[in-house]
Amino acid sequence: MDETTTVVRIEPWSEGDLELLRALNAPELTEYLGGPEPEERLAERHRRYVALSADRSGSGRMYRVVSADSGEPVGSIGFWEKTWRGGEVYETGWSVLPGFQGRGIATAATLAVVEEARAAHKHRHLHAFPSVGNVASNAVCRKAGFSLIGECDFEYPPGTPLRSNDWRLDLGEPAPGRAGSAPEGAGTGF
């Protein structure tokens, strides 16, 4: 199965998604992100995800990725505002549970979140910053239509150097009077 036949839904992150976040905190899923987070940081991340999903200002949104076939949660994805190189942009990131990888789920979810970010009409560009060594996530960016801008350095988590690729997707012009036409904006991981 590939991304052209994979059907997923993205649903707003909710209070009930903490167990999914715990499952996504596995060592094999956080290898390129500095490893699993301790429980207190995970709980803090969950609160940020819930708050972002309740926000209606266009700041972004977090989602659980749900298999349309089984109805079960299989991952997470979202988009959020970041300052990058002097301007405001959206950033995206995703994670798919090990038993569901290799089926095009991350690409299908990324395409869905691109449409959500585009519909917000707030920022011109959506960026993704996968580690240069994360072959699968870099492939998702390519398949979803992002353009590789080049390599860049981050600290993620704070204090941990991370060499990443900067992938960018043009969402089109932001709505009149909205921020986002400035040069691209910094960071990884929400």
Contact map, one row per residue, 1 for C-alpha under 8 A:
1110110000000000000000000000000000000000000000000000000000000000000000000000000000000000000000000000001100000000000000000000000000000000000000000000000000000000000000000000000000000000000000
1111110000000000000000000000000000000000000000000000000000000000000000000000000000000000000000000000011100000000000000000000000000000000000000000000000000000000000000000000000000000000000000
1111111000000000000000000000000000000000000000000000000000000000000000000000000000000000000000000000001110110000000000000000000000000000000000000000000000000000000000000000000000000000000000
0111110000000000000000000000000000000000000000000000000000000000000000000000000000000000000000000000000100010000000000000000000000000000000000000000000000000000000000000000000000000000000000
1111111000000000000000000000000000000000000000000000000000000000000000000000000000000000000000000000000000000000000000000000000000000000000000000000000000000000000000000000000000000000000000
1111111100000000000000000000000000000000000000000000000000000000000000000000000000000000000000000000001110010000000000000000000000000000000000000000000000000000000000000000000000000000000000
0010111110000000000000000000000000000000000000000000000000000000001110000000000000000000000000000000000010010000000000000000000000000000000000000000000000000000000000000000000000000000000000
0000011111000000000000000000000000000000000000000000000000000000111110000000000000000000000000000000000010011000000000000000000000000000000000000000000000000000000000000000000000000000000000
0000001111100000000000000000000000000000000000000000000000000000111100000000000000000000000000000000000000001001000000000000000000000000000000000000000000000000000000000000000000000000000000
0000000111110000000000000000000000000000000000000000000000000011110000000000100000000000000000000000000000001001100000000000000000000000000000000000000000000000000000000000000000000000000000
0000000011111000000000000000000000000000000000000000000000000011110000000000000000000000000000000000000000000000000000000000000000000000000000000000000000000000000000000000000000000000000000
0000000001111100000000000000000000000000000000000000100000001111000000000000000000000000000000000000000000000000000000000000000000000000000000000000000000000000000000000000000000000000000000
0000000000111110100000000000000000000000000000001100100000001111000000000000000000000000000000000000000000000000000000000000000000000000000000000000000000000000000000000000000000000000000000
0000000000011111100000000000000000000000000000001100100000000000000000000000000000000000000000000000000000000000000000000000000000000000000000000000000000000000000000000000000000000000000000
0000000000001111110000000000000000000000000001000100000000000000000000000000000000000000000000000000000000000000000000000000000000000000000000000000000000000000000000000000000000000000000000
0000000000000111111000000000000000000000000000000000000000000000000000000000000000000000000000000000000000000000000000000000000000000000000000000000000000000000000000000000000000000000000000
0000000000001111111110000000000000000000000001000000000000000001000000000000000000000000000000000000000000000000000000000000000000000000000000000000000000000000000000000000000000000000000000
0000000000000011111111000000000000000000001001000000000000000000000000000000000000000000000000000000000000000000000000000000000000000000000000000000000000000000000000000000000000000000000000
0000000000000001111111100000000000000000000000000000000000000000000000000000000000000000000000000000000000000000000000000000000000000000000000000000000000000000000000000000000000000000000000
0000000000000000111111110000000000000000000000000000000000000000000000001010000000000000000000000000000000000000000000000000000000000000000000000000000000000000000000000000000000000000000000
0000000000000000111111111000000000000000010001000000000000000000000000000001000000000000000000000000000000000000000000000000000000000000000000000000000000000000000000000000000000000000000000
0000000000000000011111111100000000000000010000000000000000000000000000000000000000000000000000000000000000000000000000000000000000000000000000000000000000000000000000000000000000000000000000
0000000000000000001111111100000000000000000000000000000000000000000000000000000000000000000000001000000000000000000000000000000000000000000000000000000000000000000000000000000000000000000000
0000000000000000000111111100110000000000000000000000000000000000000000000010000000000000000000111000000000000000000000000000000000000000000000000000000000000000000000000000000000000000000000
0000000000000000000011111110110000111000000000000000000000000000000000000000000000000000000000000000000000000000000000000000000000000000000000000000000000000000000000000000000000000000000000
0000000000000000000001111111110000110000000000000000000000000000000000000000000000000000000000000000000000000000000000000000000000000000000000000000000000000000000000000000000000000000000000
0000000000000000000000001111111000110000000000000000000000000000000000000000000000000000000000000000000000000000000000000000000000000000000000000000000000000000000000000000000000000000000000
0000000000000000000000000111111000000000000000000000000000000000000000000000000000000000000000000000000000000000000000000000000000000000000000000000000000000000000000000000000000000000000000
0000000000000000000000011111111100000000000000000000000000000000000000000000000000000000000000111100000000000000000000000000000000000000000000000000000000000000000000000000000000000000000000
0000000000000000000000011111111111110000000000000000000000000000000000000000000000000000000000000000000000000000000000000000000000000000000000000000000000000000000000000000000000000000000000
0000000000000000000000000011111111100000000000000000000000000000000000000000000000000000000000000000000000000000000000000000000000000000000000000000000000000000000000000000000000000000000000
0000000000000000000000000000111111100000000000000000000000000000000000000000000000000000000000000000000000000000000000000000000000101100000000000000000000000000000000000000000000000000000000
0000000000000000000000000000011111100000000000000000000000000000000000000000000000000000000000000000000000000000000000000000000000100000000000000000000000011000010000000000000000000000000000
0000000000000000000000000000011111110000000000000000000000000000000000000000000000000000000000000000000000000000000000000000000000000000000000000000000000011001000000000000000000000000000000
0000000000000000000000001110011111111000000000000000000000000000000000000000000000000000000000000000000000000000000000000000000000000000000000000000000000000000000000000000000000000000000000
0000000000000000000000001110010001111100000000000000000000000000000000000000000000000000000000000000000000000000000000000000000000000000000000000000000000000000000000000000000000000000000000
0000000000000000000000001000000000111110110000000000000000000000000000000000000000000000000000000000000000000000000000000000000000000000000000000000000000000000000000000000000000000000000000
0000000000000000000000000000000000011111110000000000000000000000000000000000000000000000000000000000000000000000000000000000000000000000000000000000000000000000000000000000000000000000000000
0000000000000000000000000000000000001111111000000000000000000000000000000000000000000000000000000000000000000000000000000000000000000000000000000000000000000000000000000000000000000000000000
0000000000000000000000000000000000000111111100000000000000000000000000000000000000000000000000000000000000000000000000000000000000000000000000000000000000000000000000000000000000000000000000
0000000000000000000000000000000000001111111110000000000000000000000000000000000000000000000000000000000000000000000000000000000000000000000000000000000000000000000000000000000000000000000000
0000000000000000000011000000000000001111111111000000000000000000000000000000000000000000000000000000000000000000000000000000000000000000000000000000000000000000000000000000000000000000000000
0000000000000000010000000000000000000011111111100000000000000000000000000000000000000000000000000000000000000000000000000000000000000000000000000000000000000000000000000000000000000000000000
0000000000000000000000000000000000000001111111110000000000000000000000000000000000000000000000000000000000000000000000000000000000000000000000000000000000000000000000000000000000000000000000
0000000000000000000000000000000000000000111111111000000000000000000000000000000000000000000000000000000000000000000000000000000000000000000000000000000000000000000000000000000000000000000001
0000000000000010110010000000000000000000011111111100000000000000000000000000000000000000000000000000000000000000000000000000000000000000000000000000000000000000000000000000000000000000000000
0000000000000000000000000000000000000000001111111110000000000000000000000000000000000000000000000000000000000000000000000000000000000000000000000000000000000000000000000000000000000000000000
0000000000000000000000000000000000000000000111111111000000000000000000000000000000000000000000000000000000000000000000000000000000000000000000000000000000000000000000000000000000000000000000
0000000000001100000000000000000000000000000011111111100000001100000000000000000000000000000000000000000000000000000000000000000000000000000000000000000000000000000000000000000000000000000000
0000000000001110000000000000000000000000000001111111110000000100000000000000000000000000000000000000000000000000000000000000000000000000000000000000000000000000000000000000000000000000000000
0000000000000000000000000000000000000000000000111111111000000000000000000000000000000000000000000000000000000000000000000000000000000000000000000000000000000000000000000000000000000000000000
0000000000000000000000000000000000000000000000011111111000111100000000000000000000000000000000000000000000000000000000000000000000000000000000000000000000000000000000000000000000000000000000
0000000000011100000000000000000000000000000000001111111100011110000000000000000000000000000000000000000000000000000000000000000000000000000000000000000000000000000000000000000000000000000000
0000000000000000000000000000000000000000000000000111111100001000000000000000000000000000000000000000000000000000000000000000000000000000000000000000000000000000000000000000000000000000000000
0000000000000000000000000000000000000000000000000011111111111000000000000000000000000000000000000000000000000000000000000000000000000000000000000000000000000000000000000000000000000000000000
0000000000000000000000000000000000000000000000000000111111100000000000000000000000000000000000000000000000000000000000000000000000000000000000000000000000000000000000000000000000000000000000
0000000000000000000000000000000000000000000000000000001111110000000000000000000000000000000000000000000000000000000000000000000000000000000000000000000000000000000000000000000000000000000000
0000000000000000000000000000000000000000000000000000001111110000000000000000000000000000000000000000000000000000000000010100000000000000000000000000000000000000000000000000000000000000000000
0000000000000000000000000000000000000000000000000001001111111000000000000000000110000000000000000000000000000000000000000000000000000000000000000000000000000000000000000000000000000000000000
0000000000000000000000000000000000000000000000000001101011111100000000000000011110000000010000000000000000000000000010000000000000000000000000000000000000000000000000000000000000000000000000
0000000000011000000000000000000000000000000000001001111000111110000000000000011100000000000000000000000000000000000000000000000000000000000000000000000000000000000000000000000000000000000000
0000000000011000000000000000000000000000000000001101100000011111000000000001111000000000000000000000000000000000000000000000000000000000000000000000000000000000000000000000000000000000000000
0000000001111000000000000000000000000000000000000000100000001111100000000001110000000000000000000000000000000000000000000000000000000000000000000000000000000000000000000000000000000000000000
0000000001111000100000000000000000000000000000000000000000000111110000001111100000000000000000000000000000000000000000000000000000000000000000000000000000000000000000000000000000000000000000
0000000111100000000000000000000000000000000000000000000000000011111000001111100000000000000000000000000000001000000000000000000000000000000000000000000000000000000000000000000000000000000000
0000000111100000000000000000000000000000000000000000000000000001111100111110000000000000000000000000000000000000000000000000000000000000000000000000000000000000000000000000000000000000000000
0000001110000000000000000000000000000000000000000000000000000000111111111100000000000000000000000000000000000000000000000000000000000000000000000000000000000000000000000000000000000000000000
0000001110000000000000000000000000000000000000000000000000000000011111110000000000000000000000000000000000000000000000000000000000000000000000000000000000000000000000000000000000000000000000
0000001100000000000000000000000000000000000000000000000000000000001111100000000000000000000000000000000000000000000000000000000000000000000000000000000000000000000000000000000000000000000000
0000000000000000000000000000000000000000000000000000000000000000001111110000000000000000000000000000000000000000000000000000000000000000000000000000000000000000000000000000000000000000000000
0000000000000000000000000000000000000000000000000000000000000000011111111000000000000000000000000000000000000000000000000000000000000000000000000000000000000000000000000000000000000000000000
0000000000000000000000000000000000000000000000000000000000000000011101111100000000000000000000000000000000000000000000000000000000000000000000000000000000000000000000000000000000000000000000
0000000000000000000100000000000000000000000000000000000000000001111000111110000000000000000000000000000000000000000000000000000000000000000000000000000000000000000000000000000000000000000000
0000000000000000000000000000000000000000000000000000000000000001111000011111000000000000000000011001000000000000000000000000000000000000000000000000000000000000000000000000000000000000000000
0000000000000000000100010000000000000000000000000000000000000001110000001111100000000000000001111000000000000000000000000000000000000000000000000000000000000000000000000000000000000000000000
0000000000000000000010000000000000000000000000000000000000000111100000000111110000000000000001110000000000000000000000000000000000000000000000000000000000000000000000000000000000000000000000
0000000001000000000000000000000000000000000000000000000000000111100000000011111000000000000111100000000000001100100000000000000000000000000000000000000000000000000000000000000000000000000000
0000000000000000000000000000000000000000000000000000000000011110000000000001111100000000000111000000000000000000100000000000000000000000000000000000000000000000000000000000000000000000000000
0000000000000000000000000000000000000000000000000000000000011100000000000000111110000000011110000000000000000000100010000000000000000000000000000000000000000000000000000000000000000000000000
0000000000000000000000000000000000000000000000000000000000111000000000000000011111000000011100000000000000000000000000000000000000000000000000000000000000000000000000000000000000000000000001
0000000000000000000000000000000000000000000000000000000000110000000000000000001111100001111000000000000000000000000000000000000000000000000000000000000000000000000000000000000000000000000000
0000000000000000000000000000000000000000000000000000000000000000000000000000000111110001111000000000000000000000000000000000000000000000000000000000000000000000000000000000000000000000111000
0000000000000000000000000000000000000000000000000000000000000000000000000000000011111111100000000000000000000000000000000000000000000000000000000000000000000000000000000000000000000001111000
0000000000000000000000000000000000000000000000000000000000000000000000000000000001111111100000000000000000000000000000000000000000000000000000000000000000000000000000000000000000000011111000
0000000000000000000000000000000000000000000000000000000000000000000000000000000000111110000000000000000000000000000000000000000000000000000000000000000000000000000000000000000000000011110000
0000000000000000000000000000000000000000000000000000000000000000000000000000000000111111000000000000000000000000000000000000000000000000000000000000000000000000000000000000000000000111100000
0000000000000000000000000000000000000000000000000000000000000000000000000000000000111111100000000000000000000000000000000000000000000000000000000000000000000000000000000000000000011111100000
0000000000000000000000000000000000000000000000000000000000000000000000000000000011110111110000000000000000000000000000000010000000000000000000000000000000000000000000000000000000111111100000
0000000000000000000000000000000000000000000000000000000000000000000000000000000011110011111000000000000000000000000000000011111000000000000000000000000000000000000000000000000000010001100000
0000000000000000000000000000000000000000000000000000000000010000000000000000001111000001111100000000000000000000000010000010111000000000000000000000000000000000000000000000000000000000000000
0000000000000000000000000000000000000000000000000000000000000000000000000000001111000000111110000000000000000000000000000000011110000000000000000000000000000000000000000000000000000000000100
0000000000000000000000000000000000000000000000000000000000000000000000000000111100000000011111000000000000000000000000000000011110000000000000000000000000000000000000000000000000000000000000
0000000000000000000000000000000000000000000000000000000000000000000000000000111000000000001111100000000000000000000000000000000110000000000000000000000000000000000000000000000000000000000010
0000000000000000000000000000000000000000000000000000000000000000000000000011110000000000000111110000000001000100000000000000000000000000000000000000000000000000000000000000000000000000000000
0000000000000000000000010000100000000000000000000000000000000000000000000011100000000000000011111000000001000000000000000000000000000000000000000000000000000000000000000000000000000000000000
0000000000000000000000010000100000000000000000000000000000000000000000000111000000000000000001111101100011000000000000000000000000000000000000000000000000000000000000000000000000000000000000
0000000000000000000000110000100000000000000000000000000000000000000000000110000000000000000000111111100000000000000000000000000000000000000000000000000000000000000000000000000000000000000000
0000000000000000000000000000100000000000000000000000000000000000000000000000000000000000000000011111100000000000000000000000000000000000000000000000000000000000000000000000000000000000000000
0000000000000000000000000000000000000000000000000000000000000000000000000000000000000000000000001111100000000000000000000000000000000000000000000000000000000000000000000000000000000000000000
0000000000000000000000000000000000000000000000000000000000000000000000000100000000000000000000011111111010000000000000000000000000000000000000000000000000000000000000000000000000000000000000
0000000000000000000000000000000000000000000000000000000000000000000000000000000000000000000000011111111111000000000000000000000000000000000000000000000000000000000000000000000000000000000000
0100000000000000000000000000000000000000000000000000000000000000000000000000000000000000000000000001111110000000000000000000000000000000000000000000000000000000000000000000000000000000000000
1110010000000000000000000000000000000000000000000000000000000000000000000000000000000000000000000001111110000000000000000000000000000000000000000000000000000000000000000000000000000000000000
1111010000000000000000000000000000000000000000000000000000000000000000000000000000000000000000000000111111110000000000000000000000000000000000000000000000000000000000000000000000000000000000
0010011100000000000000000000000000000000000000000000000000000000000000000000000000000000000000010001111111111000000000000000000000000000000000000000000000000000000000000000000000000000000000
0000000000000000000000000000000000000000000000000000000000000000000000000000000000000000000001110000100111111100000000000000000000000000000100000000000000000000000000000000000000000000000000
0010000000000000000000000000000000000000000000000000000000000000000000000000000000000000000000000000000111111110000000000000000000000000000110110000000000000000000000000000000000000000000000
0011011100000000000000000000000000000000000000000000000000000000000000000000000000000000000000000000000111111111000000000000000000000000000000000000000000000000000000000000000000000000000000
0000000111000000000000000000000000000000000000000000000000000000100000000000100000000000000000000000000011111111100000000000000000000000000000000000000000000000000000000000000000000000000000
0000000000000000000000000000000000000000000000000000000000000000000000000000100000000000000001000000000001111111110000000000000000000000000100010000000000000000000000000000000000000000000000
0000000000000000000000000000000000000000000000000000000000000000000000000000000000000000000000000000000000111111111000000000000000000000000000010000000000000000000000000000000000000000000000
0000000011000000000000000000000000000000000000000000000000000000000000000000000000000000000000000000000000011111111100000000000000000000000000000000000000000000000000000000000000000000000000
0000000001000000000000000000000000000000000000000000000000000000000000000000111000000000000000000000000000001111111110000000000000000000000000000000000000000000000000000000000000000000000000
0000000000000000000000000000000000000000000000000000000000000000000000000000000000000000000000000000000000000111111111000000010000000000000000000000000000000000000000000010000000000000000000
0000000000000000000000000000000000000000000000000000000000000000000000000000000000000000000000000000000000000011111111100000000000000000000000000000000000000000000000000000000000000000000000
0000000000000000000000000000000000000000000000000000000000000000000000000000000000000000000000000000000000000001111111110000000000000000000000000000000000000000000000000000000000000000000000
0000000000000000000000000000000000000000000000000000000000010000000000000000001000000000010000000000000000000000111111111000010000000000000000000000000000000000000000000010000000000000000000
0000000000000000000000000000000000000000000000000000000000000000000000000000000000000000000000000000000000000000011111111100000000000000000000000000000000000000000000000011000000000000000000
0000000000000000000000000000000000000000000000000000000000000000000000000000000000000000000000000000000000000000001111111000000000000000000000000000000000000000000000000000000000000000000000
0000000000000000000000000000000000000000000000000000000001000000000000000000000000000000000000000000000000000000000111111110000000000000000000000000000000000000000000000000000000000000000000
0000000000000000000000000000000000000000000000000000000000000000000000000000000000000000000000000000000000000000000011111111000000000000000000000000000000000000000000000000111001000000000000
0000000000000000000000000000000000000000000000000000000001000000000000000000000000000000000000000000000000000000000001011111000000000000000000000000000000000000000000000000011001110000000000
0000000000000000000000000000000000000000000000000000000000000000000000000000000000000001110000000000000000000000000000011111110000000000000000000000000000000000000000000010110001111000000000
0000000000000000000000000000000000000000000000000000000000000000000000000000000000000000100000000000000000000000000000001111110000000000000000000000000000000000000000000111110000011000000000
0000000000000000000000000000000000000000000000000000000000000000000000000000000000000000110000000000000000000000000000000011111000000000000000000000000000000000000000011111000000010001000000
0000000000000000000000000000000000000000000000000000000000000000000000000000000000000000111100000000000000000000010010000011111100000000000000000000000000000000000000011110000000000000000000
0000000000000000000000000000000000000000000000000000000000000000000000000000000000000000111100000000000000000000000000000000111110000000000000000000000000000000000001111000000000000000000000
0000000000000000000000000000000000000000000000000000000000000000000000000000000000000000001110000000000000000000000000000000011111000000000010000000000000000000000011110000000000000000000100
0000000000000000000000000000000000000000000000000000000000000000000000000000000000000000001110000000000000000000000000000000001111100000000000000000000000000000000111100000000000000000000100
0000000000000000000000000000000000000000000000000000000000000000000000000000000000000000000000000000000000000000000000000000000111110100110000000000000000000000000111000000000000000000000000
0000000000000000000000000000000110000000000000000000000000000000000000000000000000000000000000000000000000000000000000000000000011111100010000000000000000000000011110000000000000000000000000
0000000000000000000000000000000000000000000000000000000000000000000000000000000000000000000000000000000000000000000000000000000001111110010000000000001000000000001110000000000000000000000000
0000000000000000000000000000000100000000000000000000000000000000000000000000000000000000000000000000000000000000000000000000000000111110000000000000000000000000000000000000000000000000000000
0000000000000000000000000000000100000000000000000000000000000000000000000000000000000000000000000000000000000000000000000000000001111111110000000000000000000000000000000000000000000000000000
0000000000000000000000000000000000000000000000000000000000000000000000000000000000000000000000000000000000000000000000000000000000011111111000000000000000000000000000000000000000000000000000
0000000000000000000000000000000000000000000000000000000000000000000000000000000000000000000000000000000000000000000000000000000000000111111100000000000000000000000000000000000000000000000000
0000000000000000000000000000000000000000000000000000000000000000000000000000000000000000000000000000000000000000000000000000000001000111111110000000000000000000000000000000000000000000000000
0000000000000000000000000000000000000000000000000000000000000000000000000000000000000000000000000000000000000000000000000000000001110111111111000000000000000000000010000000000000000000000000
0000000000000000000000000000000000000000000000000000000000000000000000000000000000000000000000000000000000000000000000000000000000000011111111100000000000000000000000000000000000000000000000
0000000000000000000000000000000000000000000000000000000000000000000000000000000000000000000000000000000001100100000000000000000000000001111111110000000000000000000000000000000000000000000000
0000000000000000000000000000000000000000000000000000000000000000000000000000000000000000000000000000000000100000000000000000000100000000111111111110000000000000000000100000000000000000000000
0000000000000000000000000000000000000000000000000000000000000000000000000000000000000000000000000000000000000000000000000000000000000000011111111111000000000000000000000000000000000000000000
0000000000000000000000000000000000000000000000000000000000000000000000000000000000000000000000000000000000100000000000000000000000000000001111111100000000000000000000000000000000000000000000
0000000000000000000000000000000000000000000000000000000000000000000000000000000000000000000000000000000000100110000000000000000000000000000111111100000000000000000000000000000000000000000000
0000000000000000000000000000000000000000000000000000000000000000000000000000000000000000000000000000000000000000000000000000000000000000000011111110000000000000000000001000000000000000000000
0000000000000000000000000000000000000000000000000000000000000000000000000000000000000000000000000000000000000000000000000000000000000000000011111111000000000000000000111100000000000000000000
0000000000000000000000000000000000000000000000000000000000000000000000000000000000000000000000000000000000000000000000000000000000000000000011001111100000000000000000111000000000000000000000
0000000000000000000000000000000000000000000000000000000000000000000000000000000000000000000000000000000000000000000000000000000000000000000001000111110000000000000011110000000000000000000000
0000000000000000000000000000000000000000000000000000000000000000000000000000000000000000000000000000000000000000000000000000000000000000000000000011111000000000000011110000000000000000000000
0000000000000000000000000000000000000000000000000000000000000000000000000000000000000000000000000000000000000000000000000000000000000000000000000001111100000000000011100000000000000000000000
0000000000000000000000000000000000000000000000000000000000000000000000000000000000000000000000000000000000000000000000000000000000010000000000000000111110000000001111000000000000000000000000
0000000000000000000000000000000000000000000000000000000000000000000000000000000000000000000000000000000000000000000000000000000000000000000000000000011111000000001111000000000000000000000000
0000000000000000000000000000000000000000000000000000000000000000000000000000000000000000000000000000000000000000000000000000000000000000000000000000001111100000111100000000000000000000000000
0000000000000000000000000000000000000000000000000000000000000000000000000000000000000000000000000000000000000000000000000000000000000000000000000000000111110000111100000000000000000000001100
0000000000000000000000000000000000000000000000000000000000000000000000000000000000000000000000000000000000000000000000000000000000000000000000000000000011111111110000000000000000000000001000
0000000000000000000000000000000011000000000000000000000000000000000000000000000000000000000000000000000000000000000000000000000000000000000000000000000001111111110000000000000000000000000110
0000000000000000000000000000000011000000000000000000000000000000000000000000000000000000000000000000000000000000000000000000000000000000000000000000000000111111100000000000000000000000000010
0000000000000000000000000000000000000000000000000000000000000000000000000000000000000000000000000000000000000000000000000000000000000000000000000000000000111111100000000000000000000000000000
0000000000000000000000000000000000000000000000000000000000000000000000000000000000000000000000000000000000000000000000000000000000000000000000000000000000111111100000000000000000000000000000
0000000000000000000000000000000001000000000000000000000000000000000000000000000000000000000000000000000000000000000000000000000000000000000000000000000000111111110000000000000000000000000000
0000000000000000000000000000000000000000000000000000000000000000000000000000000000000000000000000000000000000000000000000000000000000000000000000000000011111111111000000000000000000000000000
0000000000000000000000000000000010000000000000000000000000000000000000000000000000000000000000000000000000000000000000000000000000100000000000000000000011110001111100000000000000000000000000
0000000000000000000000000000000000000000000000000000000000000000000000000000000000000000000000000000000000000000000000000000000000110000000000000000001111000000111110000000000000000000000000
0000000000000000000000000000000000000000000000000000000000000000000000000000000000000000000000000000000000000000000000000000000011110000000000000000001111000000011111000000000000000000000000
0000000000000000000000000000000000000000000000000000000000000000000000000000000000000000000000000000000000000000000000000000000111110000010000000001111100000000001111100000000000000000000000
0000000000000000000000000000000000000000000000000000000000000000000000000000000000000000000000000000000000000000000000000000001111000000000000000001111100000000000111110000000000000000000000
0000000000000000000000000000000000000000000000000000000000000000000000000000000000000000000000000000000000000000000000000000001110000000000010000111110000000000000011111000000000000000000000
0000000000000000000000000000000000000000000000000000000000000000000000000000000000000000000000000000000000000000000000000000111100000000000000000111100000000000000001111100000000000000000000
0000000000000000000000000000000000000000000000000000000000000000000000000000000000000000000000000000000000000000000000000000111000000000000000001110000000000000000000111110000000000000000000
0000000000000000000000000000000000000000000000000000000000000000000000000000000000000000000000000000000000000000000000000001110000000000000000000100000000000000000000011111000000000000000000
0000000000000000000000000000000000000000000000000000000000000000000000000000000000000000000000000000000000000000010011000011110000000000000000000000000000000000000000001111110000000000000000
0000000000000000000000000000000000000000000000000000000000000000000000000000000000000000000000000000000000000000000001000001100000000000000000000000000000000000000000000111110000000000000000
0000000000000000000000000000000000000000000000000000000000000000000000000000000000000000000000000000000000000000000000001011000000000000000000000000000000000000000000000011111000001000000000
0000000000000000000000000000000000000000000000000000000000000000000000000000000000000000000000000000000000000000000000001111000000000000000000000000000000000000000000000011111101111000000000
0000000000000000000000000000000000000000000000000000000000000000000000000000000000000000000000000000000000000000000000001100000000000000000000000000000000000000000000000000111111000000000000
0000000000000000000000000000000000000000000000000000000000000000000000000000000000000000000000000000000000000000000000000000000000000000000000000000000000000000000000000000011111000000000000
0000000000000000000000000000000000000000000000000000000000000000000000000000000000000000000000000000000000000000000000000000000000000000000000000000000000000000000000000000001111100000000000
0000000000000000000000000000000000000000000000000000000000000000000000000000000000000000000000000000000000000000000000001110000000000000000000000000000000000000000000000000011111110000000000
0000000000000000000000000000000000000000000000000000000000000000000000000000000000000001000000000000000000000000000000000110000000000000000000000000000000000000000000000000010011111100000000
0000000000000000000000000000000000000000000000000000000000000000000000000000000000000011100000000000000000000000000000000111100000000000000000000000000000000000000000000000010001111110000000
0000000000000000000000000000000000000000000000000000000000000000000000000000000000000011000000000000000000000000000000000011000000000000000000000000000000000000000000000000110000111110000000
0000000000000000000000000000000000000000000000000000000000000000000000000000000000000111000000000000000000000000000000000000000000000000000000000000000000000000000000000000000000111111000000
0000000000000000000000000000000000000000000000000000000000000000000000000000000000011111000000000000000000000000000000000000000000000000000000000000000000000000000000000000000000011111100000
0000000000000000000000000000000000000000000000000000000000000000000000000000000000111111100000000000000000000000000000000000100000000000000000000000000000000000000000000000000000000111100000
0000000000000000000000000000000000000000000000000000000000000000000000000000000001111111100000000000000000000000000000000000000000000000000000000000000000000000000000000000000000000011110000
0000000000000000000000000000000000000000000000000000000000000000000000000000000001111000000000000000000000000000000000000000000000000000000000000000000000000000000000000000000000000000111100
0000000000000000000000000000000000000000000000000000000000000000000000000000000001110000000000000000000000000000000000000000000000000000000000000000000001100000000000000000000000000000011110
0000000000000000000000000000000000000000000000000000000000000000000000000000000000000000001000000000000000000000000000000000000110000000000000000000000001010000000000000000000000000000011111
0000000000000000000000000000000000000000000000000000000000000000000000000000000000000000000010000000000000000000000000000000000000000000000000000000000000011000000000000000000000000000001111
0000000000000000000000000000000000000000000010000000000000000000000000000000000100000000000000000000000000000000000000000000000000000000000000000000000000000000000000000000000000000000000111
